[in-house]
Amino acid sequence: MLEQLLFLLVGWVPTIVGIGLRGFLYRLILRMEGMAAIENNVRLRFANHITLKNGVYLDQGSYLHACPAGIEIGEETIVMHGAVLHVYNFRNLPHSGIKIGRDSLIGEYSIIRGQGGVTIGDRVFTSPFTQIIAVNHIFDDPKRPFIHQGITAEGIVIEDDCWLGAGAVITDGVRVGKGSVVAAGAVVTRDVPPHSVVAGVPAKVIKTIDGQAPARAAEVHF
């Protein structure tokens, strides 16, 4: 009840004024460690299961649904416009939840489904329209609708310093190793070794990141 009341009263307020109001009042409904910036029209459900560390930024139109396990977002991490972080668990799945490390970025309209548990490390960037889906439907029996055949929810781990290209899909049960790059549009169905580049459908290793920098015509900016 308090959650809905606060959204009605201050969830729509724009500019720095709204960010300040929500930074103060939303502490009544979620756990905020330090200061977090929440733009207007951010939708939160079951906010008492949400933890925002210091410096987190939630952009306009993002949606966090934490029922019934939690969502934890690490320090200085940014969740961009239209991103959806959803822990949809009404089957009492044991490992559901979403945990994101520090200095990471969840790109515009990315979707993270945390039924099997999603753990994202530090300095992980997901480009727009990335999907990280820690759940899968069983459809082995042609005589029964797939919705009556159950699901699997093994979980997904994305280790530190990974970059997921636009439209990449990470399927349930996958671990993406430290320092790896997933190309745009790739569908990852098996583990990715550390410091690898994978591409394609299904994704395959096309390069190992070994410290040998190729010649570049483009200027590199820092």
Backbone as CSV, one residue per row, in Angstrom:
resi,resn,N_x,N_y,N_z,CA_x,CA_y,CA_z,C_x,C_y,C_z
1,MET,0.828,-1.207,0.000,0.000,0.000,0.000,0.866,1.262,0.000
2,LEU,1.884,1.302,0.863,2.789,2.450,0.914,3.539,2.598,-0.401
3,GLU,3.962,1.467,-0.976,4.664,1.475,-2.257,3.836,2.198,-3.320
4,GLN,2.571,1.805,-3.453,1.714,2.406,-4.467,1.418,3.878,-4.171
5,LEU,1.269,4.207,-2.904,1.002,5.589,-2.526,2.173,6.498,-2.903
6,LEU,3.395,6.061,-2.634,4.566,6.872,-2.963,4.718,7.042,-4.467
7,PHE,4.437,5.979,-5.229,4.510,6.108,-6.682,3.509,7.148,-7.176
8,LEU,2.319,7.128,-6.591,1.291,8.085,-6.992,1.696,9.512,-6.653
9,LEU,2.293,9.696,-5.484,2.599,11.038,-5.013,3.851,11.630,-5.662
10,VAL,4.912,10.829,-5.790,6.198,11.400,-6.239,6.824,10.662,-7.411
11,GLY,6.253,9.529,-7.837,6.864,8.762,-8.910,6.913,9.491,-10.237
12,TRP,6.016,10.428,-10.432,5.919,11.147,-11.709,6.715,12.446,-11.735
13,VAL,7.188,12.915,-10.606,7.775,14.255,-10.512,9.090,14.303,-11.301
14,PRO,9.206,15.214,-12.285,10.399,15.254,-13.129,11.538,16.060,-12.508
15,THR,12.649,16.103,-13.212,13.841,16.916,-12.924,14.517,16.499,-11.616
16,ILE,15.480,17.310,-11.226,16.260,17.016,-10.030,15.401,17.068,-8.775
17,VAL,14.310,17.797,-8.838,13.400,17.850,-7.687,12.823,16.464,-7.418
18,GLY,12.338,15.804,-8.463,11.798,14.460,-8.300,12.844,13.460,-7.855
19,ILE,14.044,13.567,-8.422,15.119,12.659,-8.008,15.410,12.816,-6.524
20,GLY,15.424,14.070,-6.056,15.665,14.313,-4.629,14.562,13.768,-3.750
21,LEU,13.304,13.977,-4.146,12.177,13.461,-3.366,12.215,11.938,-3.282
22,ARG,12.425,11.297,-4.420,12.457,9.827,-4.417,13.665,9.288,-3.655
23,GLY,14.805,9.982,-3.769,15.982,9.551,-3.019,15.758,9.557,-1.520
24,PHE,14.874,10.431,-1.066,14.547,10.493,0.362,13.400,9.555,0.727
25,LEU,12.282,9.641,0.000,11.068,8.920,0.389,11.110,7.433,0.054
26,TYR,11.794,7.053,-1.021,11.800,5.638,-1.401,12.578,4.768,-0.417
27,ARG,13.312,5.391,0.481,13.967,4.620,1.543,12.947,3.933,2.447
28,LEU,11.720,4.418,2.414,10.666,3.789,3.207,10.215,2.455,2.630
29,ILE,10.500,2.202,1.351,9.987,0.989,0.702,11.078,0.085,0.152
30,LEU,12.316,0.584,0.010,13.407,-0.258,-0.475,14.659,0.027,0.341
31,ARG,15.671,-0.805,0.121,16.928,-0.627,0.846,17.884,0.178,-0.027
32,MET,18.280,1.339,0.444,19.190,2.203,-0.289,20.428,2.444,0.565
33,GLU,21.568,2.012,0.066,22.825,2.157,0.801,23.592,3.324,0.201
34,GLY,23.542,4.477,0.838,24.096,5.682,0.259,23.009,6.418,-0.515
35,MET,23.399,7.061,-1.614,22.465,7.820,-2.435,22.304,7.146,-3.791
36,ALA,21.057,7.038,-4.244,20.750,6.518,-5.577,19.838,7.512,-6.274
37,ALA,19.986,7.614,-7.603,19.167,8.529,-8.394,18.121,7.728,-9.155
38,ILE,16.850,8.020,-8.895,15.738,7.326,-9.540,14.936,8.359,-10.316
39,GLU,14.951,8.237,-11.644,14.220,9.174,-12.490,12.712,8.956,-12.359
40,ASN,11.944,9.860,-12.967,10.495,9.721,-12.929,10.044,8.571,-13.830
41,ASN,8.893,8.027,-13.498,8.281,6.915,-14.241,9.106,5.636,-14.226
42,VAL,9.915,5.465,-13.186,10.528,4.164,-12.910,9.511,3.331,-12.142
43,ARG,9.260,2.128,-12.617,8.264,1.271,-11.976,8.964,0.241,-11.093
44,LEU,8.561,0.155,-9.846,9.097,-0.802,-8.884,7.958,-1.647,-8.334
45,ARG,8.167,-2.956,-8.268,7.202,-3.851,-7.642,7.924,-4.698,-6.611
46,PHE,7.252,-4.896,-5.459,7.852,-5.601,-4.328,9.191,-4.948,-3.969
47,ALA,9.123,-3.619,-3.819,10.332,-2.827,-3.612,11.064,-3.194,-2.332
48,ASN,10.384,-3.808,-1.383,11.060,-4.199,-0.141,12.114,-5.268,-0.370
49,HIS,12.137,-5.881,-1.560,13.167,-6.859,-1.907,14.251,-6.278,-2.806
50,ILE,14.280,-4.946,-2.959,15.244,-4.291,-3.834,16.308,-3.586,-2.998
51,THR,17.579,-3.786,-3.366,18.694,-3.091,-2.728,19.442,-2.291,-3.779
52,LEU,19.585,-0.995,-3.549,20.351,-0.117,-4.422,21.562,0.389,-3.652
53,LYS,22.758,0.115,-4.170,23.974,0.601,-3.524,24.243,2.058,-3.931
54,ASN,25.245,2.659,-3.313,25.543,4.067,-3.530,25.860,4.358,-4.997
55,GLY,25.258,5.409,-5.528,25.557,5.845,-6.884,24.775,5.161,-7.978
56,VAL,23.850,4.283,-7.652,23.021,3.629,-8.667,22.143,4.673,-9.353
57,TYR,21.953,4.485,-10.656,21.079,5.370,-11.435,20.059,4.523,-12.177
58,LEU,18.769,4.797,-11.965,17.676,4.131,-12.672,17.033,5.151,-13.615
59,ASP,17.156,4.899,-14.903,16.669,5.840,-15.905,15.158,5.737,-16.071
60,GLN,14.583,6.739,-16.723,13.144,6.783,-16.956,12.662,5.509,-17.653
61,GLY,11.516,5.018,-17.203,10.886,3.887,-17.866,11.472,2.533,-17.542
62,SER,12.461,2.458,-16.680,12.969,1.144,-16.283,11.988,0.496,-15.302
63,TYR,12.052,-0.837,-15.218,11.071,-1.605,-14.431,11.800,-2.675,-13.653
64,LEU,11.667,-2.648,-12.329,12.272,-3.646,-11.447,11.158,-4.360,-10.700
65,HIS,11.069,-5.679,-10.904,10.050,-6.514,-10.270,10.792,-7.567,-9.457
66,ALA,10.751,-7.446,-8.137,11.635,-8.236,-7.287,10.967,-9.415,-6.605
67,CYS,9.735,-9.719,-6.907,8.998,-10.772,-6.196,9.507,-12.153,-6.578
68,PRO,9.589,-13.084,-5.593,9.659,-12.804,-4.164,11.100,-12.767,-3.673
69,ALA,12.049,-13.124,-4.547,13.456,-12.976,-4.171,13.917,-11.579,-4.557
70,GLY,15.170,-11.271,-4.306,15.599,-9.890,-4.386,16.289,-9.490,-5.674
71,ILE,16.407,-8.168,-5.832,17.265,-7.547,-6.835,18.256,-6.669,-6.086
72,GLU,19.541,-6.870,-6.376,20.592,-6.053,-5.767,21.432,-5.446,-6.885
73,ILE,21.605,-4.120,-6.840,22.354,-3.406,-7.862,23.523,-2.692,-7.196
74,GLY,24.737,-2.960,-7.702,25.949,-2.492,-7.057,26.279,-1.036,-7.320
75,GLU,27.292,-0.557,-6.653,27.663,0.855,-6.659,27.967,1.358,-8.062
76,GLU,27.454,2.559,-8.344,27.712,3.292,-9.587,27.205,2.573,-10.830
77,THR,26.302,1.622,-10.684,25.739,0.920,-11.829,24.547,1.696,-12.383
78,ILE,24.403,1.665,-13.699,23.371,2.404,-14.405,22.407,1.428,-15.065
79,VAL,21.120,1.651,-14.878,20.070,0.885,-15.568,19.369,1.860,-16.499
80,MET,19.511,1.625,-17.805,19.067,2.602,-18.792,17.578,2.498,-19.102
81,HIS,17.115,3.463,-19.886,15.701,3.617,-20.230,15.097,2.329,-20.788
82,GLY,13.954,1.939,-20.235,13.208,0.808,-20.762,13.718,-0.561,-20.361
83,ALA,14.791,-0.629,-19.585,15.307,-1.935,-19.158,14.346,-2.590,-18.160
84,VAL,14.271,-3.923,-18.214,13.375,-4.689,-17.347,14.200,-5.712,-16.568
85,LEU,14.149,-5.640,-15.247,14.759,-6.631,-14.360,13.620,-7.302,-13.619
86,HIS,13.402,-8.585,-13.899,12.165,-9.235,-13.463,12.482,-10.568,-12.788
87,VAL,12.144,-10.673,-11.516,12.250,-11.947,-10.796,10.833,-12.493,-10.654
88,TYR,10.436,-13.275,-11.619,9.071,-13.809,-11.653,9.123,-15.237,-11.113
89,ASN,8.842,-15.371,-9.832,9.019,-16.678,-9.178,7.803,-16.979,-8.315
90,PHE,6.887,-17.730,-8.883,5.750,-18.197,-8.097,5.747,-19.717,-7.989
91,ARG,6.907,-20.345,-8.277,7.061,-21.798,-8.151,8.009,-22.158,-7.014
92,ASN,8.365,-21.188,-6.186,9.315,-21.413,-5.090,10.653,-21.929,-5.597
93,LEU,11.134,-21.366,-6.696,12.446,-21.733,-7.227,13.525,-21.301,-6.246
94,PRO,14.503,-22.178,-5.980,15.414,-21.924,-4.857,16.470,-20.855,-5.089
95,HIS,16.803,-20.565,-6.349,17.939,-19.669,-6.602,17.538,-18.391,-7.320
96,SER,16.256,-18.073,-7.343,15.809,-16.898,-8.088,16.384,-15.619,-7.485
97,GLY,16.520,-14.617,-8.345,17.057,-13.333,-7.920,17.980,-12.762,-8.982
98,ILE,18.284,-11.482,-8.848,19.191,-10.787,-9.761,20.179,-9.992,-8.921
99,LYS,21.472,-10.213,-9.178,22.513,-9.459,-8.484,23.482,-8.901,-9.515
100,ILE,23.669,-7.592,-9.491,24.542,-6.902,-10.432,25.635,-6.206,-9.641
101,GLY,26.868,-6.333,-10.116,28.002,-5.741,-9.425,28.116,-4.235,-9.646
102,ARG,29.291,-3.711,-9.378,29.513,-2.269,-9.426,30.007,-1.839,-10.803
103,ASP,29.776,-0.549,-11.117,30.269,0.079,-12.349,29.798,-0.639,-13.611
104,SER,28.633,-1.231,-13.544,28.069,-1.919,-14.704,27.003,-1.054,-15.361
105,LEU,26.584,-1.483,-16.559,25.556,-0.745,-17.288,24.607,-1.727,-17.942
106,ILE,23.318,-1.552,-17.677,22.277,-2.348,-18.326,21.653,-1.454,-19.395
107,GLY,21.840,-1.844,-20.662,21.486,-0.983,-21.776,19.992,-0.832,-21.988
108,GLU,19.648,0.112,-22.840,18.252,0.420,-23.130,17.489,-0.816,-23.597
109,TYR,16.337,-1.029,-22.997,15.412,-2.106,-23.362,16.014,-3.507,-23.209
110,SER,17.042,-3.624,-22.404,17.548,-4.957,-22.052,16.564,-5.627,-21.094
111,ILE,16.539,-6.962,-21.147,15.647,-7.732,-20.279,16.472,-8.755,-19.516
112,ILE,16.301,-8.773,-18.201,16.923,-9.784,-17.348,15.815,-10.488,-16.597
113,ARG,15.708,-11.797,-16.816,14.717,-12.618,-16.104,15.471,-13.518,-15.129
114,GLY,15.113,-13.411,-13.848,15.928,-14.023,-12.811,15.336,-15.233,-12.114
115,GLN,14.486,-16.021,-12.800,13.885,-17.168,-12.121,14.934,-18.157,-11.601
116,GLY,15.957,-18.415,-12.391,16.994,-19.353,-11.968,18.158,-18.691,-11.268
117,GLY,18.095,-17.374,-11.142,19.190,-16.607,-10.558,20.111,-16.062,-11.629
118,VAL,20.334,-14.762,-11.610,21.273,-14.108,-12.521,22.285,-13.342,-11.682
119,THR,23.566,-13.645,-11.901,24.644,-12.931,-11.227,25.501,-12.256,-12.287
120,ILE,25.595,-10.944,-12.212,26.377,-10.148,-13.155,27.480,-9.465,-12.369
121,GLY,28.696,-9.565,-12.871,29.846,-9.066,-12.130,30.039,-7.567,-12.227
122,ASP,31.259,-7.131,-11.922,31.623,-5.724,-11.984,32.026,-5.342,-13.406
123,ARG,31.735,-4.103,-13.766,32.144,-3.521,-15.054,31.646,-4.364,-16.235
124,VAL,30.406,-4.786,-16.139,29.743,-5.503,-17.234,28.819,-4.533,-17.951
125,PHE,28.943,-4.452,-19.269,28.075,-3.587,-20.066,27.198,-4.452,-20.964
126,THR,25.888,-4.224,-20.910,24.985,-4.827,-21.871,24.495,-3.731,-22.802
127,SER,24.570,-3.982,-24.083,24.111,-3.021,-25.076,22.589,-3.072,-25.176
128,PRO,21.973,-2.150,-25.932,20.513,-2.152,-26.032,19.945,-3.478,-26.530
129,PHE,18.781,-3.822,-25.991,17.986,-4.985,-26.410,18.659,-6.327,-26.102
130,THR,19.602,-6.336,-25.176,20.167,-7.607,-24.710,19.127,-8.366,-23.884
131,GLN,19.159,-9.707,-23.976,18.265,-10.531,-23.162,19.085,-11.556,-22.381
132,ILE,18.865,-11.578,-21.074,19.529,-12.531,-20.177,18.404,-13.276,-19.476
133,ILE,18.142,-14.498,-19.905,16.905,-15.190,-19.552,17.225,-16.484,-18.795
134,ALA,17.135,-16.451,-17.471,17.493,-17.601,-16.637,16.288,-18.506,-16.386
135,VAL,15.653,-18.929,-17.468,14.519,-19.853,-17.378,14.301,-20.429,-18.769
136,ASN,13.772,-21.647,-18.820,13.514,-22.285,-20.111,12.316,-23.212,-19.975
137,HIS,11.525,-23.313,-21.018,10.360,-24.194,-21.012,10.724,-25.578,-21.546
138,ILE,10.091,-26.599,-20.979,10.184,-27.970,-21.488,9.073,-28.167,-22.523
139,PHE,9.439,-28.788,-23.663,8.434,-29.004,-24.722,8.647,-30.350,-25.415
140,ASP,9.049,-31.374,-24.641,9.392,-32.678,-25.209,8.171,-33.474,-25.681
141,ASP,7.055,-33.316,-25.015,5.875,-34.134,-25.283,4.945,-33.422,-26.275
142,PRO,4.812,-33.937,-27.509,3.960,-33.255,-28.491,2.474,-33.349,-28.176
143,LYS,2.105,-34.202,-27.222,0.696,-34.386,-26.898,0.208,-33.452,-25.794
144,ARG,1.135,-32.705,-25.201,0.751,-31.789,-24.125,1.201,-30.374,-24.445
145,PRO,0.412,-29.372,-24.065,0.873,-27.991,-24.235,2.162,-27.757,-23.446
146,PHE,3.052,-26.969,-24.009,4.333,-26.745,-23.326,4.131,-26.100,-21.960
147,ILE,3.041,-25.353,-21.771,2.837,-24.695,-20.483,2.529,-25.686,-19.370
148,HIS,2.242,-26.949,-19.728,1.975,-27.989,-18.732,3.153,-28.948,-18.557
149,GLN,4.295,-28.640,-19.165,5.439,-29.547,-19.108,6.560,-29.067,-18.196
150,GLY,6.349,-27.945,-17.544,7.335,-27.486,-16.573,8.420,-26.617,-17.188
151,ILE,9.314,-26.168,-16.331,10.419,-25.304,-16.739,11.717,-25.789,-16.111
152,THR,12.826,-25.311,-16.647,14.115,-25.413,-15.977,14.568,-24.007,-15.616
153,ALA,15.365,-23.902,-14.573,15.854,-22.595,-14.121,17.210,-22.816,-13.467
154,GLU,18.242,-22.965,-14.295,19.581,-23.300,-13.811,20.374,-22.081,-13.367
155,GLY,20.067,-20.918,-13.952,20.779,-19.705,-13.588,21.824,-19.309,-14.611
156,ILE,22.207,-18.048,-14.562,23.194,-17.464,-15.477,24.206,-16.681,-14.658
157,VAL,25.487,-16.809,-15.024,26.557,-16.019,-14.413,27.313,-15.301,-15.527
158,ILE,27.455,-13.995,-15.382,28.287,-13.206,-16.281,29.389,-12.590,-15.435
159,GLU,30.614,-13.027,-15.664,31.718,-12.617,-14.814,32.165,-11.186,-15.127
160,ASP,33.128,-10.690,-14.358,33.581,-9.305,-14.468,34.064,-8.955,-15.882
161,ASP,33.907,-7.689,-16.238,34.552,-7.091,-17.410,34.097,-7.681,-18.732
162,CYS,32.823,-8.046,-18.810,32.258,-8.558,-20.058,31.449,-7.472,-20.763
163,TRP,31.382,-7.609,-22.086,30.604,-6.690,-22.915,29.680,-7.516,-23.794
164,LEU,28.372,-7.267,-23.687,27.373,-7.962,-24.489,26.862,-7.000,-25.551
165,GLY,26.982,-7.392,-26.819,26.576,-6.542,-27.919,25.064,-6.432,-28.038
166,ALA,24.620,-5.484,-28.849,23.195,-5.205,-29.010,22.451,-6.442,-29.496
167,GLY,21.341,-6.746,-28.834,20.501,-7.858,-29.245,21.027,-9.234,-28.898
168,ALA,22.111,-9.313,-28.141,22.624,-10.625,-27.735,21.648,-11.297,-26.777
169,VAL,21.586,-12.631,-26.837,20.709,-13.418,-25.967,21.572,-14.417,-25.197
170,ILE,21.453,-14.398,-23.875,22.147,-15.360,-23.010,21.082,-16.284,-22.439
171,THR,21.183,-17.574,-22.739,20.151,-18.524,-22.329,20.483,-19.159,-20.982
172,ASP,19.496,-19.823,-20.418,19.607,-20.400,-19.078,20.734,-21.422,-18.999
173,GLY,21.433,-21.422,-17.865,22.482,-22.398,-17.608,23.856,-21.995,-18.089
174,VAL,24.020,-20.777,-18.604,25.274,-20.335,-19.217,26.105,-19.526,-18.240
175,ARG,27.432,-19.690,-18.329,28.396,-18.827,-17.650,29.256,-18.154,-18.711
176,VAL,29.303,-16.829,-18.663,30.150,-16.062,-19.566,31.398,-15.666,-18.792
177,GLY,32.553,-16.151,-19.252,33.795,-15.985,-18.506,34.315,-14.560,-18.503
178,LYS,35.156,-14.266,-17.539,35.714,-12.932,-17.299,36.341,-12.361,-18.568
179,GLY,36.048,-11.088,-18.821,36.698,-10.372,-19.907,36.254,-10.760,-21.293
180,SER,35.114,-11.400,-21.419,34.662,-11.866,-22.729,33.753,-10.849,-23.403
181,VAL,33.612,-11.021,-24.723,32.758,-10.163,-25.540,31.786,-11.050,-26.305
182,VAL,30.501,-10.711,-26.228,29.467,-11.412,-26.985,29.016,-10.482,-28.102
183,ALA,29.149,-10.938,-29.343,28.850,-10.085,-30.488,27.363,-9.763,-30.569
184,ALA,27.043,-8.687,-31.254,25.652,-8.284,-31.458,24.874,-9.402,-32.140
185,GLY,23.688,-9.682,-31.621,22.814,-10.679,-32.218,23.147,-12.119,-31.914
186,ALA,24.201,-12.378,-31.152,24.584,-13.754,-30.830,23.581,-14.375,-29.861
187,VAL,23.405,-15.694,-29.980,22.579,-16.456,-29.044,23.497,-17.453,-28.349
188,VAL,23.744,-17.207,-27.062,24.722,-17.994,-26.307,24.001,-19.132,-25.594
189,THR,24.338,-20.372,-25.965,23.674,-21.552,-25.418,24.608,-22.436,-24.606
190,ARG,25.893,-22.087,-24.569,26.858,-22.849,-23.763,27.873,-21.894,-23.167
191,ASP,28.639,-22.387,-22.191,29.587,-21.533,-21.474,30.591,-20.884,-22.425
192,VAL,30.974,-19.652,-22.077,31.969,-18.898,-22.840,33.263,-18.860,-22.035
193,PRO,34.383,-19.316,-22.604,35.648,-19.266,-21.862,36.056,-17.822,-21.569
194,PRO,36.825,-17.611,-20.502,37.306,-16.253,-20.218,38.086,-15.674,-21.392
195,HIS,37.980,-14.379,-21.568,38.741,-13.625,-22.568,38.538,-14.180,-23.977
196,SER,37.262,-14.428,-24.293,36.893,-14.917,-25.613,35.911,-13.955,-26.269
197,VAL,35.878,-14.000,-27.603,34.848,-13.316,-28.371,33.983,-14.386,-29.021
198,VAL,32.671,-14.316,-28.802,31.768,-15.291,-29.405,30.768,-14.560,-30.286
199,ALA,30.324,-15.259,-31.347,29.380,-14.666,-32.282,28.568,-15.777,-32.925
200,GLY,27.405,-15.416,-33.461,26.612,-16.348,-34.248,25.446,-16.942,-33.490
201,VAL,24.686,-17.777,-34.207,23.513,-18.468,-33.663,23.619,-19.947,-34.041
202,PRO,23.912,-20.854,-33.098,24.326,-20.541,-31.719,25.733,-19.968,-31.693
203,ALA,26.061,-19.260,-30.632,27.339,-18.558,-30.554,28.509,-19.535,-30.464
204,LYS,29.587,-19.188,-31.171,30.836,-19.950,-31.134,32.000,-18.992,-30.939
205,VAL,33.092,-19.509,-30.379,34.281,-18.686,-30.165,34.902,-18.354,-31.518
206,ILE,35.092,-17.058,-31.776,35.737,-16.636,-33.020,37.094,-15.986,-32.764
207,LYS,37.404,-15.719,-31.497,38.675,-15.072,-31.192,38.987,-15.225,-29.722
208,THR,40.258,-15.325,-29.393,40.727,-15.257,-28.011,41.402,-13.910,-27.800
209,ILE,41.039,-13.241,-26.743,41.628,-11.930,-26.425,42.952,-12.199,-25.717
210,ASP,44.056,-11.996,-26.446,45.373,-12.419,-25.950,46.350,-11.272,-25.757
211,GLY,45.854,-10.047,-25.831,46.729,-8.905,-25.621,47.393,-8.384,-26.869
212,GLN,47.198,-9.069,-27.998,47.774,-8.622,-29.264,46.772,-7.689,-29.949
213,ALA,47.007,-6.404,-29.835,46.070,-5.426,-30.378,46.241,-5.310,-31.890
214,PRO,45.138,-5.393,-32.636,45.237,-5.229,-34.083,45.486,-3.770,-34.455
215,ALA,45.957,-3.557,-35.671,46.132,-2.192,-36.167,44.765,-1.540,-36.329
216,ARG,44.645,-0.306,-35.870,43.384,0.408,-35.931,43.561,1.740,-36.641
217,ALA,42.671,2.008,-37.586,42.674,3.318,-38.232,41.935,4.343,-37.382
218,ALA,40.975,3.877,-36.607,40.158,4.772,-35.803,40.918,5.244,-34.566
219,GLU,40.637,6.472,-34.165,41.252,7.018,-32.947,40.604,6.398,-31.727
220,VAL,41.388,6.060,-30.730,40.890,5.477,-29.474,40.766,6.590,-28.432
221,HIS,39.592,6.678,-27.821,39.334,7.717,-26.814,39.192,7.082,-25.430
222,PHE,39.573,7.802,-24.390,39.439,7.321,-23.010,38.686,8.340,-22.182
